[in-house]
Amino acid sequence: MTFAHRHLLGIEPLSPSDITAILDLADKYVALSRQRDKHVDVLAGLTQINMFFENSTRTQASFELAGKRLGADVMNMAMQASSIKKGETLIDTALTLNAMHPDLLVVRHPQSGAVDLLAQKVNCAVLNAGDGRHEHPTQALLDALTIRRAKGRLHRLSVAICGDIAHSRVARSNILLLGKMENRVRLIGPPTLMPSGISEFGVEVFEDMEEGLRDVDVVMMLRLQKERMDGGFIPSEREYFHRYGLDADKLSHAKADAIVMHPGPMNRGVEIDGTIADDINRSVIQEQVEMGVAVRMAAMELLARNLPGEAAA
């Protein structure tokens, strides 16, 4: 199983075989995580630092759990109250981190490209836990693993990504990954929530939810990212749900065995009806959370194998 990357900054640099390598290893970690003893020593002796400049309970908890199950020493840095607030630059932070000799650095940042900049300045492996509107690679990978386990394959499927595409790094990473694995991707949402130049991504764009969902295998709903909006992107949440919220009527246009996904956290009654989110026959939202830990374990192990010197031994 080869994975010739020093960092995991996005889906864009990954080949289909890289993606498959991560998912295959993650499958083994799903099995491990369901056992009573969930601990292995793959990262024993290595240090993992989680730096979240932007809050995310589930992603940070998932990375922390993943590192601990692999035997790493895990430290969470509270960046909300850090020296960054006092005027320290990202470069200064990188120099400080280098002096601590971490092996794995997990970074979430509100600015696109910030994680890439850090990766250029530190001596360890860097994992992007989401940067601005750019990418969120481990979310796309855990979504891919969820789809593959539910559908038995990850190619030649029809996948609808619905909602706030413009502000979503999750959508961007998923579009890239699903495209690399030869799937047909449809984007559904109001024109105000579609990024400019989206047609260049090789996707189909729909304004009408029912038309867009017709005969799809996978329905991926997105969170309405109100914190990234400055202006009237939608008339009201009630109107948004009426037109773009997933309910039983709209879902009936998808295939009878279509699965429903959401990266969380969900705004029930805005993006998705609660009964659909909780439908154990259609919704794989809880499986996505479970796959997140396994995928992050796999990604960290593969990056650790490429660390220089004795650390990779």
C-alpha positions in Angstrom: 0.0 0.0 0.0 1.9 3.0 -1.2 1.1 6.6 -0.4 3.8 9.0 -1.5 2.7 12.2 0.1 4.2 14.2 3.0 1.0 16.1 3.8 -2.7 15.8 3.3 -3.7 19.3 2.3 -6.5 18.5 -0.2 -8.0 16.0 -2.5 -6.6 17.7 -5.6 -3.1 16.2 -5.4 -4.4 12.6 -4.7 -4.7 10.0 -7.4 -7.5 7.4 -7.5 -5.0 4.8 -6.1 -4.1 7.2 -3.2 -7.8 7.5 -2.4 -8.3 3.8 -2.5 -5.2 3.2 -0.3 -6.7 5.5 2.4 -10.1 3.9 2.2 -8.8 0.3 2.3 -6.8 1.0 5.4 -9.7 2.9 6.9 -11.9 -0.2 6.4 -9.5 -2.1 8.8 -9.8 0.7 11.3 -13.6 0.5 11.2 -13.3 -3.1 12.3 -10.8 -2.2 15.0 -13.0 0.6 16.4 -15.8 -1.8 16.9 -13.7 -4.1 19.1 -13.4 -3.7 22.9 -9.7 -3.0 22.6 -9.5 -0.2 20.1 -5.8 0.6 20.7 -2.8 0.0 18.4 0.8 1.3 18.7 1.2 2.5 15.1 2.0 6.0 16.2 3.6 5.2 19.5 6.3 7.7 20.4 4.9 10.3 17.9 3.4 13.6 18.9 0.2 15.0 17.3 -0.8 18.6 17.8 -4.3 19.7 16.9 -4.6 23.5 16.1 -8.1 24.6 15.5 -8.3 28.4 14.7 -12.0 27.7 13.9 -14.3 25.8 16.2 -15.4 22.3 15.2 -16.4 19.9 18.0 -16.9 16.8 15.8 -13.8 17.2 13.6 -11.5 17.9 16.5 -12.9 15.1 18.6 -12.5 12.7 15.7 -8.9 13.6 15.1 -8.1 13.4 18.8 -9.7 10.0 19.1 -8.0 8.8 16.0 -4.5 9.8 17.3 -5.1 8.3 20.7 -6.3 5.0 19.2 -3.1 4.9 17.2 -1.0 5.4 20.3 0.2 9.0 19.6 0.7 11.7 22.3 -2.1 14.1 21.4 -2.2 17.8 22.3 -5.0 20.2 21.6 -3.9 23.9 21.3 -6.7 26.4 22.1 -6.0 28.8 19.2 -9.1 30.9 20.0 -7.2 32.3 23.0 -3.7 31.9 21.7 -0.9 34.3 20.8 -2.4 34.7 17.4 -4.9 37.0 19.1 -2.0 39.0 20.4 -0.6 39.6 16.9 1.6 36.6 16.4 1.8 35.7 12.7 1.3 32.3 11.2 5.0 32.1 10.4 5.8 32.8 14.1 3.5 30.0 15.1 5.2 27.6 12.6 8.6 28.5 14.1 7.3 27.9 17.6 5.8 24.5 16.5 9.1 23.5 15.0 10.8 24.0 18.3 8.4 21.5 19.9 9.2 18.8 17.3 5.7 17.5 16.6 5.3 14.7 14.0 1.7 15.3 12.9 0.0 18.7 12.8 -3.8 18.9 12.3 -4.9 22.4 11.3 -8.3 24.0 10.8 -8.2 27.7 9.7 -10.8 30.2 8.5 -8.5 31.4 5.7 -8.1 29.5 2.4 -4.4 28.6 1.9 -3.4 29.1 5.5 -2.8 25.4 6.1 -0.7 25.1 3.0 1.4 28.1 4.2 2.0 26.4 7.5 2.9 23.1 5.8 5.7 24.9 3.9 7.2 26.2 7.2 7.1 23.2 9.5 9.2 20.0 9.6 6.3 17.6 10.2 3.3 16.1 8.4 0.3 18.4 8.1 -3.3 17.4 7.8 -5.8 19.9 6.6 -8.9 19.8 8.8 -10.6 22.5 6.7 -9.3 25.9 5.4 -11.7 28.6 4.5 -13.7 27.8 1.4 -10.8 25.7 -0.1 -10.8 22.1 1.0 -11.8 19.6 3.8 -10.1 16.4 2.5 -10.8 14.1 5.4 -14.5 14.9 5.2 -14.6 13.9 1.5 -12.7 10.8 2.3 -15.0 9.7 5.1 -18.0 10.5 2.8 -16.4 8.3 0.2 -15.9 5.4 2.6 -19.5 5.8 3.7 -20.7 5.6 0.1 -18.5 2.7 -0.7 -19.6 0.6 2.2 -23.3 1.4 1.6 -23.2 0.9 -2.2 -20.5 -1.6 -2.6 -18.5 0.6 -4.9 -17.3 4.2 -5.4 -17.5 4.6 -9.2 -20.2 5.2 -11.8 -22.7 6.4 -9.2 -25.0 9.5 -9.5 -24.4 11.8 -6.6 -26.4 15.0 -5.8 -24.8 17.6 -3.6 -27.5 20.0 -2.4 -27.6 23.4 -0.8 -24.9 26.0 0.0 -22.3 25.0 -2.5 -20.7 28.5 -2.7 -19.5 28.6 0.9 -18.7 24.8 1.2 -15.2 23.4 1.3 -16.9 20.0 1.9 -18.6 20.4 -1.5 -15.4 21.3 -3.3 -13.5 18.3 -1.8 -16.3 15.9 -2.6 -16.6 17.2 -6.2 -12.9 16.6 -6.7 -12.9 13.1 -5.1 -16.1 11.9 -6.8 -14.9 13.2 -10.2 -11.6 11.3 -9.8 -13.5 8.1 -9.1 -15.6 8.4 -12.2 -18.9 9.4 -10.7 -21.6 11.7 -12.1 -22.0 14.7 -9.8 -25.0 17.0 -9.7 -25.1 20.3 -7.8 -28.5 21.5 -6.6 -29.2 24.9 -5.1 -30.3 28.5 -5.7 -28.1 30.6 -8.0 -27.1 32.8 -5.1 -25.4 29.8 -3.4 -23.6 28.5 -6.5 -19.9 29.6 -7.0 -19.0 31.3 -10.2 -17.2 29.1 -12.7 -18.7 25.9 -11.3 -19.4 24.5 -14.7 -15.6 24.1 -15.1 -15.7 21.3 -12.5 -17.4 18.9 -14.8 -20.7 18.8 -12.9 -24.3 19.3 -13.8 -26.1 22.2 -12.1 -29.8 22.3 -11.2 -32.0 25.0 -9.6 -34.9 22.6 -9.2 -34.6 20.1 -6.4 -36.9 17.5 -7.8 -35.3 17.5 -11.3 -31.8 17.4 -9.8 -32.6 14.4 -7.5 -34.2 12.3 -10.2 -32.7 8.8 -10.1 -29.6 9.6 -8.1 -27.9 7.0 -5.9 -26.7 9.4 -3.2 -28.2 12.6 -1.8 -25.6 14.7 0.0 -27.1 17.7 1.9 -24.9 20.6 3.0 -25.2 22.9 6.0 -26.4 26.5 5.3 -23.2 28.4 6.4 -24.7 31.5 7.7 -21.5 32.6 9.4 -19.8 32.9 6.0 -22.7 34.9 4.5 -22.7 38.7 4.3 -26.0 39.6 2.6 -29.3 38.2 1.5 -28.4 34.8 0.0 -31.8 33.3 0.8 -35.2 35.0 1.3 -35.8 33.2 4.6 -35.1 29.8 6.2 -38.7 28.8 5.8 -38.6 29.6 2.1 -35.2 27.8 1.8 -36.6 24.6 3.4 -39.7 24.8 1.1 -37.5 24.9 -2.0 -34.3 23.1 -1.0 -34.8 21.3 2.2 -34.9 17.5 1.9 -38.2 16.0 2.8 -39.9 12.7 1.9 -41.6 14.2 -1.2 -38.4 15.5 -2.7 -36.5 12.3 -1.8 -39.1 10.2 -3.6 -37.5 11.5 -6.9 -34.2 9.7 -6.1 -33.7 6.0 -6.5 -35.6 3.9 -4.0 -32.4 2.7 -2.4 -30.7 6.2 -2.4 -28.8 7.0 0.7 -29.0 10.4 2.5 -25.9 12.2 3.9 -25.0 15.3 5.8 -21.6 16.4 7.0 -23.1 18.0 10.2 -23.9 19.8 12.2 -27.5 19.7 10.8 -30.0 22.5 10.9 -33.1 20.4 11.1 -36.1 21.9 9.4 -33.8 24.1 7.2 -31.6 21.7 5.1 -33.3 18.5 6.1 -36.5 17.2 7.6 -35.8 15.5 11.0 -37.7 12.3 10.1 -35.4 11.8 7.0 -32.2 12.5 9.0 -33.3 9.8 11.5 -34.6 7.2 9.0 -32.3 4.2 9.5 -33.2 2.8 6.1 -32.1 5.9 4.2 -29.9 8.1 6.4 -26.1 7.2 6.8 -25.4 10.4 8.8 -24.3 8.5 11.9 -22.2 6.1 9.8 -20.4 9.2 8.5 -19.4 10.2 12.0 -18.1 6.6 12.6 -16.2 6.6 9.3 -14.5 9.9 10.3 -12.4 8.4 13.0 -11.3 5.4 10.8 -10.4 7.6 7.9 -8.4 10.0 10.0 -6.6 7.0 11.6 -5.7 5.7 8.1 -4.5 9.1 6.8 -2.3 9.7 9.9 -0.7 6.2 9.6 0.0 6.6 5.9 1.6 10.1 6.5 3.6 8.8 9.5 5.2 6.1 7.3 6.7 8.9 5.2 8.2 10.8 8.1 12.0 11.2 7.8 14.5 9.4 10.0 13.7 7.2 13.0 10.2 8.6 13.4 8.9 6.5 10.6 10.6 3.3 11.8 
